[in-house]
Structure formats: C-alpha cells, structure tokens
C-alpha cells in the first residue's frame, strides 16, 4: 500500500470518527433558531418555548433570532449559508420551503437542495371568517351572493401570493364565483379590517381567530379540514357543505442547512420531538392555542414536503400569481 493511499485512508477514518463524535457531542456551543417573522407571532412563540426547553436539556444556550421580511426569504437565505453543523436552524413554514419556488422566478436559496428536514412541529387549519357587517350567515349564502354580484364580495389576505389569497382563489374556482382581493401587510391588519367591516371575509388560521370568534366580533362560516376541529366543533367543514377538496393548513417545522451530519440531525429531531410531546408543552404552545401537533421526524417531514410542494404548485397555477 503506497503512502498516498495510507494517508487517504487515515483521513477518511478521521472524518468518520469526527462525524460520530460531532453527533454525540452536539451541541458544542450556542444554538440559534432563526424565525422569519417578527417577535410575538405564532412561529416566534413556539420557537421560544422550544428554545427554553432545549436550553435546559442541552445545557447550552438556545436562542431565537428574528429575521423577518421578503416572504421568509431573508431568514431562509441566511440559514442556507450558515455552517452545516446544526448550530443554526430555521423555523420554516410553507412559503419558505413549498410556495416561494413557484411564486418567484428566481430565489436566493433552493428550497429543496439547501435544507435538510429535521422536525415538522405543528400545523394550523385555515378557516373562513366573515364580517358581522356582511349579510351572510353561511357558505351557501356567500356563494349565492357572490354569483348574484360578481366581483363585489371582498376578501382580505396578508399579501399577494399568501396562503389566504391562494385559498380564496381555490374556493372561488370550486364554487364558480369571482371575488375581489384586498391585500394587507399581515394577519393583524386583516383581522382589524374584518372586525371593522372594511372587507367581507377572510381566510385565517385558527389561533388568531379564537378570541375574535368566541368574542362575537366575526362570524365563522366553515373550516378547511378533513373533519371538524377541536377549537370550533360547531363549525362545519367545507366537505360537509359540498366542497370536499377545500382542505388547507399552514405548518411550522425546523430545518438545518444541507450538509449537516446525519447524526446531528437525528439527535436534534429526537430531542425536539421529546420536548414537543410533553403535555405541558402541548398545552402551552400547541393544542392550548389552537394548533395541531405534527411532530414528524426527518423522513416523514420529507414526504410531507413533497406532497405540500405539489399542492402549492397546482394552487399557484390556478390562481395565476407571480411575485416577480
């Protein structure tokens, strides 16, 4: 065996050993969870709860860093360029890894190639709310009014290309109606416009809707879920109303930069899964606020993403939306 081959073999063995040790010893320093939204939002609250628990478990500081903007692109690009060692993670959602690639002709990151799925944590079902000033009490009445007055019924969304717009356009197609889109900067603005009667309806996730619906400030018409949901058991599903394909959810999950050692990914996934499964964590950050637990590990998360991307591609094609 020549000298070059001996040194090559030694180098390979050293790398293998280093990879194993890296997995066993993780984390070696502070871990950063990057959230692509402002502080106080749903993803931020879940991330901070997770960071607190992981800090105790790992005996290393786990912090949350907010990098909002550009439909999650700023945060995604930052994490995609980070060292692939597990110490920088991204709290991704459906725009980050599923819809952006179909909304933008060019992205500064690759949703498929730049990240490794770690744990898909939670999801929220989308529901259809109506303003109290809007003279309809059901989806049937909504469809009848929209057909009688094409383009007059308004809906709000948290931006062009957002899930709220895509859901509205998908439903419009199914119902054979035409609605008038009014985009806003965020969910809070949409809810304020809905309560104030500036728009007729909106598609929103469950958590921010709970106080508004239970407080009687808006009307809940239907939920886009396969079956009725715990937060609003009285509300019918779209399937019950004759729209079986009107199913929609938004999700949040942790991903790592591509190239992160498999041992590290498995350790993070196992520890996060254990934390997220604790009843106290569920009550405070998941079911207690209207979210649904997913807790999907790397392989299951990868399969979930493949399906989610296919559904978004079809939805965006249907809505004919581009952001550049």
Backbone torsions as a table, in degrees:
resi	resn	phi	psi	omega
1	UNK	NA	125.2	-176.7
2	UNK	-76.7	167.3	-174.4
3	UNK	-62.2	-42.4	-178.4
4	UNK	-60.0	-42.7	-179.1
5	UNK	-65.7	-37.9	178.8
6	UNK	-61.9	-47.0	-179.1
7	UNK	-67.2	-34.8	177.2
8	UNK	-62.6	-44.9	-179.8
9	UNK	-64.2	-41.9	177.9
10	UNK	-60.4	-42.5	-179.1
11	UNK	-63.2	-43.3	179.9
12	UNK	-62.4	-46.0	179.5
13	UNK	-61.8	-37.9	179.6
14	UNK	-65.1	-41.3	179.4
15	UNK	-64.5	-42.1	178.6
16	UNK	-61.8	-45.1	179.5
17	UNK	-63.7	-40.2	179.3
18	UNK	-63.9	-39.7	179.5
19	UNK	-63.3	-42.7	179.8
20	UNK	-64.4	-46.9	-179.9
21	UNK	-62.1	-38.0	-178.8
22	UNK	-61.4	-40.8	178.6
23	UNK	-67.0	-42.5	-178.2
24	UNK	-69.5	-34.2	-174.2
25	UNK	-91.4	-5.9	-177.9
26	UNK	-65.6	139.9	-3.8
27	UNK	-87.6	148.4	-179.7
28	UNK	-92.3	-12.6	-178.4
29	UNK	-159.4	-166.0	-179.4
30	UNK	-59.8	141.2	176.4
31	UNK	-109.6	137.0	-177.8
32	UNK	-114.3	126.3	171.9
33	UNK	-104.0	113.3	-178.2
34	UNK	-89.8	126.0	-179.5
35	UNK	-111.3	126.5	-176.1
36	UNK	-83.4	25.2	-179.7
37	UNK	-136.4	168.1	179.3
38	UNK	-70.9	161.1	178.8
39	UNK	-63.2	144.5	177.2
40	UNK	96.9	-14.0	178.2
41	UNK	-75.6	174.9	-175.5
42	UNK	-59.3	-50.8	-179.7
43	UNK	-62.0	-38.1	-179.4
44	UNK	-64.7	-42.8	-179.2
45	UNK	-64.7	-43.9	178.2
46	UNK	-62.6	-44.1	-178.9
47	UNK	-62.5	-40.8	-178.9
48	UNK	-69.5	-35.9	175.1
49	UNK	-64.3	-41.3	178.5
50	UNK	-66.1	-43.9	-179.7
51	UNK	-60.0	-40.5	-179.9
52	UNK	-62.7	-45.3	-178.9
53	UNK	-68.1	-40.2	-178.4
54	UNK	-70.1	-32.2	176.6
55	UNK	-58.8	-42.7	177.9
56	UNK	-67.5	-44.3	-176.3
57	UNK	-67.8	-41.5	-174.2
58	UNK	-91.7	-12.3	-176.0
59	UNK	58.0	30.2	174.4
60	UNK	-136.2	146.1	179.0
61	UNK	-66.4	133.3	173.1
62	UNK	-119.2	118.3	-175.4
63	UNK	-116.4	159.7	175.5
64	UNK	-107.8	130.5	178.6
65	UNK	-120.1	119.7	-179.4
66	UNK	-89.2	124.0	176.0
67	UNK	-131.4	73.9	-175.5
68	UNK	-78.1	165.1	171.6
69	UNK	120.6	155.1	173.1
70	UNK	56.2	42.3	176.5
71	UNK	56.6	41.6	178.7
72	UNK	76.6	3.6	-175.7
73	UNK	-68.1	-38.5	-177.7
74	UNK	-59.4	-48.6	-179.2
75	UNK	-67.7	-40.6	-178.4
76	UNK	-63.1	-44.0	179.5
77	UNK	-63.5	-40.5	-179.2
78	UNK	-61.3	-47.6	-178.0
79	UNK	-71.5	-36.0	178.7
80	UNK	-59.6	-29.4	-178.2
81	UNK	-93.9	-2.4	-177.8
82	UNK	-75.0	161.8	178.0
83	UNK	-60.7	131.6	-177.4
84	UNK	-82.3	69.6	-177.5
85	UNK	-130.2	6.3	177.6
86	UNK	87.9	-5.4	-177.8
87	UNK	-86.5	-6.6	172.8
88	UNK	-129.8	117.3	-178.0
89	UNK	-120.1	157.2	178.8
90	UNK	-117.6	130.0	170.8
91	UNK	-84.3	88.6	-174.1
92	UNK	-85.5	162.6	172.0
93	UNK	-141.5	-170.4	-172.4
94	UNK	-63.2	-39.4	174.8
95	UNK	-59.9	-42.6	-176.0
96	UNK	-56.6	-49.8	-170.2
97	UNK	-110.0	-12.2	-175.4
98	UNK	-118.2	-55.2	-170.7
99	UNK	-89.9	-30.6	-175.2
100	UNK	-56.7	-36.7	-177.5
101	UNK	-64.7	-21.0	178.8
102	UNK	-100.2	-15.9	179.6
103	UNK	-88.5	-29.1	-177.3
104	UNK	-114.0	136.9	177.1
105	UNK	-68.9	-34.0	178.7
106	UNK	-133.6	132.7	175.6
107	UNK	-118.3	150.2	178.9
108	UNK	-83.0	2.3	174.9
109	UNK	-145.1	162.4	177.7
110	UNK	-106.6	113.3	-176.2
111	UNK	-60.0	-28.0	-177.1
112	UNK	-91.4	-46.5	-171.4
113	UNK	-86.7	-21.7	-172.9
114	UNK	-91.9	-6.0	-174.5
115	UNK	-134.6	155.1	174.0
116	UNK	-116.4	124.8	177.3
117	UNK	-63.3	137.3	178.6
118	UNK	-115.3	-68.9	178.3
119	UNK	-143.4	126.3	170.7
120	UNK	-89.8	112.1	-166.6
121	UNK	-83.5	-59.5	-170.4
122	UNK	-143.2	165.4	171.6
123	UNK	-140.6	159.8	173.4
124	UNK	-128.3	136.0	175.9
125	UNK	-76.5	147.1	176.2
126	UNK	-90.6	141.8	-179.1
127	UNK	-131.4	157.9	-179.7
128	UNK	-103.4	118.6	178.2
129	UNK	-108.4	151.4	176.1
130	UNK	-128.1	148.8	176.2
131	UNK	-67.2	146.7	174.6
132	UNK	-64.0	-22.3	178.2
133	UNK	-80.7	-12.0	-178.8
134	UNK	-86.2	119.3	-170.5
135	UNK	-78.7	54.0	171.2
136	UNK	-134.3	150.3	-178.8
137	UNK	-121.0	-0.4	-176.8
138	UNK	-155.1	166.5	176.1
139	UNK	-64.3	-36.8	178.6
140	UNK	-60.3	-43.9	178.6
141	UNK	-68.3	-36.0	177.6
142	UNK	-61.3	-47.6	-179.6
143	UNK	-62.6	-42.8	-179.9
144	UNK	-62.1	-42.6	-179.1
145	UNK	-67.6	-42.3	-179.4
146	UNK	-65.9	-34.2	177.6
147	UNK	-71.9	-34.1	180.0
148	UNK	-74.8	-28.0	-178.0
149	UNK	-132.0	72.5	-175.6
150	UNK	-56.5	128.5	175.8
151	UNK	82.4	-2.8	-178.5
152	UNK	-89.7	-33.2	-179.3
153	UNK	-71.8	127.8	-175.8
154	UNK	-103.7	148.6	171.7
155	UNK	-134.4	145.7	178.6
156	UNK	-100.9	151.9	174.7
157	UNK	-140.9	166.5	177.5
158	UNK	-96.2	44.2	172.8
159	UNK	124.1	152.5	176.2
160	UNK	-63.9	130.9	-178.4
161	UNK	86.7	-1.7	179.8
162	UNK	-72.8	163.3	177.7
163	UNK	-57.9	-37.7	-179.5
164	UNK	-59.4	-41.3	177.8
165	UNK	-70.2	-44.0	-178.1
166	UNK	-62.7	-39.1	177.6
167	UNK	-64.3	-44.5	-179.1
168	UNK	-62.3	-42.7	-179.1
169	UNK	-70.4	-35.0	176.2
170	UNK	-63.9	-44.7	178.8
171	UNK	-64.9	-40.0	178.4
172	UNK	-57.0	-42.8	178.8
173	UNK	-62.4	-46.7	-178.2
174	UNK	-63.8	-38.7	-175.6
175	UNK	-87.6	-11.8	-178.5
176	UNK	70.6	39.9	-179.5
177	UNK	-125.6	168.9	177.1
178	UNK	-127.1	125.1	-177.3
179	UNK	-114.1	164.2	-178.7
180	UNK	-106.8	116.1	-175.5
181	UNK	-84.5	130.7	175.4
182	UNK	-124.1	101.7	-178.4
183	UNK	-80.9	145.2	176.0
184	UNK	-125.6	178.5	-176.9
185	UNK	-80.9	-28.4	-176.7
186	UNK	-164.0	176.3	-177.1
187	UNK	-62.3	-39.7	-179.0
188	UNK	-59.7	-40.3	178.8
189	UNK	-66.5	-39.0	178.6
190	UNK	-63.4	-46.0	-179.1
191	UNK	-63.2	-39.9	178.9
192	UNK	-63.8	-41.7	178.9
193	UNK	-66.4	-35.7	179.5
194	UNK	-68.0	-47.4	179.3
195	UNK	-63.4	-37.6	-178.9
196	UNK	-79.9	-6.4	178.3
197	UNK	80.3	13.8	177.9
198	UNK	-75.0	-22.4	175.6
199	UNK	-130.5	159.1	-177.1
200	UNK	-84.6	-36.8	-173.5
201	UNK	-155.4	170.1	178.9
202	UNK	-165.1	149.4	172.5
203	UNK	-96.9	123.8	-175.0
204	UNK	-140.2	154.8	174.6
205	UNK	-71.3	164.5	-175.7
206	UNK	-65.0	-50.2	-171.8
207	UNK	-52.9	-50.8	-179.0
208	UNK	-71.3	-12.0	-177.6
209	UNK	-86.5	-24.7	-172.2
210	UNK	-55.1	-53.6	-178.8
211	UNK	-66.3	-31.3	-178.9
212	UNK	-70.5	-42.4	-179.7
213	UNK	-71.3	-48.3	-177.6
214	UNK	-68.2	-25.3	176.9
215	UNK	-85.1	-0.2	177.4
216	UNK	74.0	18.0	-177.6
217	UNK	-84.9	-19.2	176.5
218	UNK	-142.4	167.0	178.1
219	UNK	-106.5	136.4	176.4
220	UNK	-98.1	119.4	-176.7
221	UNK	-94.1	-41.1	-178.2
222	UNK	-168.3	161.8	177.8
223	UNK	-116.3	140.2	-178.6
224	UNK	-92.4	63.9	-178.3
225	UNK	-131.5	158.2	179.7
226	UNK	-64.4	-30.4	176.6
227	UNK	-142.3	168.8	-178.8
228	UNK	-59.8	151.0	-173.1
229	UNK	-108.0	155.2	-175.4
230	UNK	-63.0	-35.5	-177.0
231	UNK	-66.0	-35.2	-178.7
232	UNK	-136.4	70.1	-175.6
233	UNK	-64.3	-18.9	-179.5
234	UNK	-80.4	-15.4	-174.8
235	UNK	-85.1	132.9	179.6
236	UNK	-73.9	154.7	171.9
237	UNK	-84.2	161.3	176.4
238	UNK	-65.1	-30.7	177.6
239	UNK	-60.9	-40.7	177.9
240	UNK	-63.0	-25.5	-175.8
241	UNK	-98.1	8.0	176.1
242	UNK	99.7	11.9	179.2
243	UNK	-125.2	71.9	-173.7
244	UNK	-64.0	-22.5	-178.7
245	UNK	-89.1	-2.9	-179.2
246	UNK	-85.3	79.9	178.9
247	UNK	-125.6	130.8	-176.5
248	UNK	-151.9	141.5	176.0
249	UNK	-148.6	156.0	171.4
250	UNK	-116.1	149.7	-174.8
251	UNK	-136.2	162.9	175.0
252	UNK	-135.7	131.3	179.9
253	UNK	-149.5	159.5	179.6
254	UNK	-91.7	134.6	173.8
255	UNK	-131.1	157.9	179.8
256	UNK	-120.4	159.0	176.7
257	UNK	-60.3	143.5	177.0
258	UNK	-58.4	137.0	-177.8
259	UNK	102.2	-8.8	175.3
260	UNK	-61.5	132.0	-177.5
261	UNK	-53.9	139.2	-179.9
262	UNK	-56.4	-36.6	-179.6
263	UNK	-62.2	-38.1	179.5
264	UNK	-69.9	-44.6	179.1
265	UNK	-59.0	-44.1	-179.9
266	UNK	-64.5	-39.6	179.8
267	UNK	-65.9	-47.1	179.2
268	UNK	-59.9	-46.0	-178.5
269	UNK	-59.9	-44.6	-178.6
270	UNK	-65.1	-44.0	-177.7
271	UNK	-70.5	-41.9	178.5
272	UNK	-64.4	-42.5	179.4
273	UNK	-60.2	-40.9	179.9
274	UNK	-66.4	-42.4	178.2
275	UNK	-63.3	-47.6	-176.0
276	UNK	-66.8	-18.8	-179.1
277	UNK	-86.3	-11.4	-177.7
278	UNK	-66.1	133.3	-178.9
279	UNK	-54.1	-39.9	-179.0
280	UNK	-64.8	-40.6	178.4
281	UNK	-66.2	-44.4	179.3
282	UNK	-57.1	-47.2	-177.1
283	UNK	-65.4	-39.4	-175.4
284	UNK	-81.2	-36.1	-171.0
285	UNK	-119.2	-9.7	-174.2
286	UNK	-123.4	-93.1	-175.4
287	UNK	-61.4	-32.6	-179.0
288	UNK	-66.0	-19.1	179.5
289	UNK	-113.9	10.8	175.7
290	UNK	95.3	8.2	176.6
291	UNK	-90.0	163.5	176.0
292	UNK	-115.2	133.3	179.8
293	UNK	-72.6	140.8	173.3
294	UNK	-113.5	-54.5	176.1
295	UNK	51.7	48.5	179.5
296	UNK	-90.6	130.3	176.8
297	UNK	-74.9	-178.3	-173.5
298	UNK	-52.7	-48.2	-176.7
299	UNK	-68.4	-45.9	-179.7
300	UNK	-66.0	-38.7	177.4
301	UNK	-61.7	-41.0	179.2
302	UNK	-62.4	-41.8	178.1
303	UNK	-66.5	-39.2	177.1
304	UNK	-59.2	-44.3	-178.7
305	UNK	-63.4	-39.4	-180.0
306	UNK	-60.0	-43.1	179.5
307	UNK	-70.9	-41.7	-178.7
308	UNK	-61.7	-41.0	179.5
309	UNK	-64.6	-41.6	179.3
310	UNK	-63.2	-40.3	-180.0
311	UNK	-67.9	-39.9	178.5
312	UNK	-67.4	-39.3	178.4
313	UNK	-57.6	-44.9	179.3
314	UNK	-67.0	-41.3	-178.2
315	UNK	-65.2	-42.1	-179.1
316	UNK	-71.4	-35.2	174.9
317	UNK	-63.2	-40.7	179.5
318	UNK	-63.9	-42.0	-178.7
319	UNK	-78.9	-16.0	179.6
320	UNK	56.3	52.8	-177.0
321	UNK	-113.0	135.3	170.7
322	UNK	-136.4	143.0	-178.3
323	UNK	-104.5	-0.4	172.3
324	UNK	-152.6	NA	NA
